[in-house]
Amino acid sequence: MLLSGISIPLFGLVDTAILGHLEDPIYLASVALGASVVNFLLWGLGFLRMGTTSLAARRYGQQQFQALNLLLGQALLLSLLLGLLLLLLSPWLIPAAVELMQAETKLGPLSEEYIGIRLLAAPASLMLYAIIGWFIGLHNTRVPLYLALLINGVNIALDYWFIIGLDMASRGAAWASVGGELCGLALGLHLVWRQLGRRLPNLSGLLQWRAYAELLRVNRHLFVRTLVLLGTLSFFTAMGARQGADILAANAILLQLVHLCAYALDGFAHATEAMAGRAYGRAKLDEFYLALKASGLWSLLVAAALVVAFYLAREPLIALFSDQQSLNDTVRRYYLWVIALPLASASCYYLDGVFIGAGLSRDMQITMILACTLVFLPLWWLCQPLGNHGLWLAFCAFNGARGLFLGLQFFRHHQRGWGLKA
């Protein structure tokens, strides 16, 4: 899961690096703005991955294999329908979303074009969420790695061809992402077919909406939680856009490094979801805590290693993204926040895995709302005189607050034995 996790932002770094070396930073800025909208729309439905993992891990622990197959069919059907709905609504959603970001006028058309192309792959993207979540629940973490390598490998090859070879700039970056997602879905469905051994889910179960009750209940809380998270990230991007294209482009570069940190730590969070979920399904409290101790220790060690790596590799990383001196100087000015974020964020990523594994999605929803409304927004408001530094300070505190609030909920459930027997 660590390897599959870090492969996603590593290949994403290539998108940013190629666009950052073009003559005009407007292309990088427009993709940063467009990607923020796409991430909000697609990652807002990321419960399809988390909810599927949570239920699959517990059913795997209970050895309910028929229910496992039915869960996959339900998740895929729900993903397909939501993806098609998103695609149908895109002509109205895209202009409204770009307008809401209040970016510079010249960024609007490029960003809208980027978003429109990316959303063509919305059904494929959401179905991949379901496939990846299901395999993680089965403790089969090689499949997410294979999918990540294929998707991002195709993306990087098409990036180079479209952006450099065909001079398509931001439009090329969008088509490269679409190509990667479609290739990933083809491989994912093939691996599902092999895993099921042609034992397809019962069609009648897929058409009985009452059978979706547990999946929808878990996903309802995760949906709200993810919307708040993505709303915070989109607000962060919009406030950067208000400060000009240079700040927006610099923040886009820094956020690529933040995503690298997030995906690396998410590797252990996903492993925690699978191991803790299986132990929870088997009602084994000692096995549950053993999984939490192992993943918690490694999360902390990886976070510390990322801090050291970001500190030592500052100049090579900045040079990798752009050869524009003014943009690089802007990145240097705010680079310290990238160094601080791994340790500030480690606990919230780890505890997300714990609560997903235990199926306690309501706690995740509540703590995310509290972190945004009680910490991020008030701190951003008070720190506006600090400009972009104030924005990054609020974002760093937001991640720390998520970990703190989840930690308080963790100890509450610990005192109650998580509803399990030792």
N, C-alpha and C positions, 0 to 999 in steps of 0.2 A: 504493500500500500504506500510506503514511503517513496519507492521508485516511481510508481504510477502517478503519485501525487505531484512530485517535483517535475515530472516530465511535462506536465501541462503548462506551468508558468515558464519553464525553460524554453520551450518552443514559442511561447507567447512573447518572450524577450526578443525573439528574432523579428516578429512583426514590428515591435517598437523600434528595434535597432535599424531595420531597413527603412522605415518611414522617417526615422530621426535623422538619417543621412541624406534625405532629399533636400533640395535647395530651400524649399519653403516649409516652415514648421506648421503651416496651416493643415497639412494632411495628417500629421500626427495628432494635432489638436482635434480635428474633426472626427478621427477614429476614436480618440479617447472619449469624446462626447457621445458618439454613436454607440460605442461599446458599453458605456454606462447605461444607456437606455435598453440595449439588448439584454445586458446582464440583469437589469431590473425585471424585464418581462419574462426571461427564461429562468433565471435563478429564483424568481419569485415563486416558481412552480417546482423548486428544488425539493419540496416535500416528497415528490414522487420518488426521489432517491432515498432520502432519509427514512420516510415512513415504510417503504418497502424493505429496507435493511432491518429496521426494528422488528417488524412482524416476521420476516423470513428467519432471522436469527433465533427468535423464540420458538417458532414452529420447528425449526431444525433441531433445537434442543429437546423438543417434545416428540421428535421423530414423526411428525404429521406430514408425510411426504405428499399425499394427495392434496392437502391444503396448501402446501408449498407451490405445487404446480398451478393450482387455481389462483393463488396470489399473483403469480407472474402474469397469467393471462389477464387478470383484472387490472394490474398496474399498466400493462402494455395498452390495453383498450382505453383506459382512462387517459393515458399519455397521448395517444393518437387523437382522441377527441379534443383534448385541450389544445394540442398543437394546431389542429385544423381551425379551431375557434380563434386562436391568436392570429393565424394567417388571414382569416376572413376579416378580422377587425383592424388589421394593420393599416389600411388606408386612412382610418380615422385616428388611430392611436399614435402613429409616427409624428405627424405635424404637431399634435397637442403636446407630446412628450418633449420635442425639441424646443417648442415655445416655452414650456415650463422651465427648462434649463436656463433660459434667458442668456444664451451665448451671444457672441458677436455675430452681426448679421451675415458676414461672409462665411461663417462656419455652418449655417443652417442647411443650405442645399446639399453640401457634401455629406453632412451627418445624416440627413434624411435618406439620401441615396444608399449610404452604407447600411443603415438599419433595414431598409426595405429589402436589400439583397440578403442580409443575414437571416431575416425572418422566413425566407423561403425554406430554410432547413429546420424550422421550429418543430414540426412533428418528429423529425429524425432525432433532434436534440433531446426532446422529452422522452422519447422511447428509449434512448440510451440511458437516461437517468434511471428508468425502471430496471433495465437489464443490469446495469452496474450495481444498483442497490440489492437486487436479488442475489447476484453472485457473491457479494460481500457477506450477505447473511448466511450463505452456504460455506463460508470460510474459504472460498475459492477466489483468492486475490490476484491470481495470475491473469484472469480474464480482464479485470480493469486495467492492468498493466499493458496487456496486448492491445486493448482498445485505445488507450492513451497514446501509445507509441505509434499506432497506425494513423489515428486522427491527426496528431500533431506532426507526424512525419510527412503526410500528404499536404498538410497545411503549409509547412515550411517550404516544401518543394514548389507548390503552387504560388506561394508568396514571391519567391525569387523569380519565377517565370512571369507572373502577372505584373508585379511591381517594377522589377528591374528590366526584364526582357520585353514586355509589352507596354511598359510605361503607363500602367493603369492606376497607379497611386492608391488612394484610399479605396477605390472601387475594386481594385485587384485584391486588396486585403480581405474584403468582404467575400468575394467569390472563392478565395482560397479556403476560408473558414467553412463555407457551404460544402465544398468538395471534400474536406476532411470529415465533416459530420456524416455525409452520405456514405462514404467508404466505411466509417466506423459502424454505422447501423447495419450495413450488409454483413460485416464480420460478426457483430453482436448477435444477429438473428441466426447466423450459421452455428455459432457456439451454443446458443440456446437449444437449437435443434439437436445437436450432439449430446448435450447434457440431459435432455428429456428422453433421449432414445426413442423418439417418435411417440412418446406417451403424452399427447396433447391434453390440455385442460378440458374438462367437461364443458361443452358449449352451453348447456342449460345453466350451469353455475355462473357463467359469464353474463348471462342475460337476466339473472335474478338480482335486482338492485339491493335487496336486503342483505345479500352476501357481501356487499361492499361496506357495510356499516362500520366494521372495525377499522378498515383501511381509511375510510373517510374521517372517522373520529380522530385517529392519530394525525392524519394529514391536515385537519382543520387547524389544530394548534401550531403545527409546523409552518403552515401557510402564513398565518398571521406573524409568527416569529420571523420568518424569512422576509416578508414584506417590510417589516420594521428595519431589519438589517440592511436591505437593499435601498430602502428609503434614505437611511443614513448615508450610505455610500453615494447615492445619487445626489443628495444634498451637498455632500463634500465636493463632488465634481462640479456641481452648479456654482457653489461659492468660489471655487477656483476659477471657473470660467468667467465670473464677473470681474476678476482681477486681470483679465487679458489672456491672449493666446499663449504668451510666454509662460505664465504661471500654470495655465492649463496643461501645456505640453510638458513642463517640468514635473508637475504632479503625476502626469500619466507615466513618466519614466519611473518615478519613485514608487508608484503603486504597483508596477511590475515586480519590483523587489519585495514589496509587502505581500503580493500574491505568492511569490516564491516561498516566503516564510509561512504563509497560511497553508499552502498545499503540503509543504513538508510536515508541518505539525498535524495537519489533517490526516496524514497517513496513519499516525498512531491513534487519532480519534476514530477513524474508520475501523481499525483493528479492535479498538475498545468496544465499538458498537457490536461487532460480530462476537467477540469472546464474552463480553458481559451479557449480551442478549441470549446467547446459548446457555450460559450458567443460570440466568434468570428464568429461562424457559424450563430448565431442569430443577429449579428451586434449590440450587446449591449455593448457599451463602459463602462458604469458604472459597469455592472456585470463583465466585463473583469478585471477591476482594483480591484474590490472587491476580486476576486479570487487571484490576484497577491499579494495583501497586506496580506491576511490571510496566504498564503503558505510561503511568504517571511519571515514573523515574526517567524513562527514555524520552518523554516529551520535554522534560526539563533540561536534559543533557543536550538534545538537539537544539533547543532554543538558545542555550548558552553558546553552542558551536556557531549558530547563525550570527549571533552578536559579534563574535570574534571575526568571522569570515567577512561580514559586511564592513567592519572597521578596517581590516587589513587590505581589502580589495576595493576600497572606495574609488581611487583614481582609474584603475582598469575598467571598472563597471561603468563609470560615467563616460569614459572614452568610447566604450562599446556602443552606447546608445546614440551618440551624436558627435559630429565634428564641428558644430556651431558653438563658438566660444561663449556667446552671450547666454545661450541655453544651458551650456555646461556650468557656467557660473551660477545660474539660478538654481540648478540641481544641487550644487555644492552647498548653497546657502541653507537648504532645508534637509540635507542628507542625514543630519543627526537623528531625525525622527525615525528613519529606517533602522538605525542602530538600536534605538530604544524599543521598538515595537515587538520584537520576538519575545522578550521576557514579559512585557506587559500583556501579551496576548496568549501565552502558552497555556495558562490555566483555563481560559474560556474555551479554547479548542478542545482540550482534553476532556473537560467536564461536559461539553456537548456530546461527545462520544458516550460517556457514562449514562447520561439521561436518555439518549436515543436508544441505547441498548436495553435500558430498563423500561422503556415505553412511557417515560414521564414527560411527554411533550408539552403538557400544560405548564410545567415549571419553566421550561425553556421559553415559552411565549411570555410569561409574566416577567421573567428577569430581563429579557431583551427590551421589553417596553420600558421597564424601570431604568435601564442603563441609558436608553435614548432620551427619555423625557426628564430624568432627574440629573443626568450628568452631561451628555453630549450637547444638547441644545442650550441649556443654561450656560455651560462653559464657553461654547462658541459665541453666544451673545455677549458675555462679559469680556471675552478676549478679542473682539473685533478690532480694537486699536492695534493689536499685534499683527494684523494682516494674515498672511498665509501661515506664519508660525502659530497664531492663535487657532487656526483651523486644524493644524496637525496636532496641537496640544489637546484639543477637544476630542479628536479621533483616537489618540493614544489613551486618553482617560476613559473613553467609551469602552475600549477593549478590556482595560483593567477592571472596570466596573462590572462588565459581564461576568468575568471570572469570580469577582467578589460575591455578587448576588447568587450565582450558581453554587459557590462554595457554602454559603449560608443554607441553601436548600439541601445541599449534600449532607451536612451535619444533622439537619432535621430528619432526613430519611434514615441516616445511620443510627440515630437514637431509637428509631422505630423498627430497625432490622430490615428495612426495605420490603417488609411484608413477606420475608423468606425465613426458613429455618436454617440454622447453622449445620 
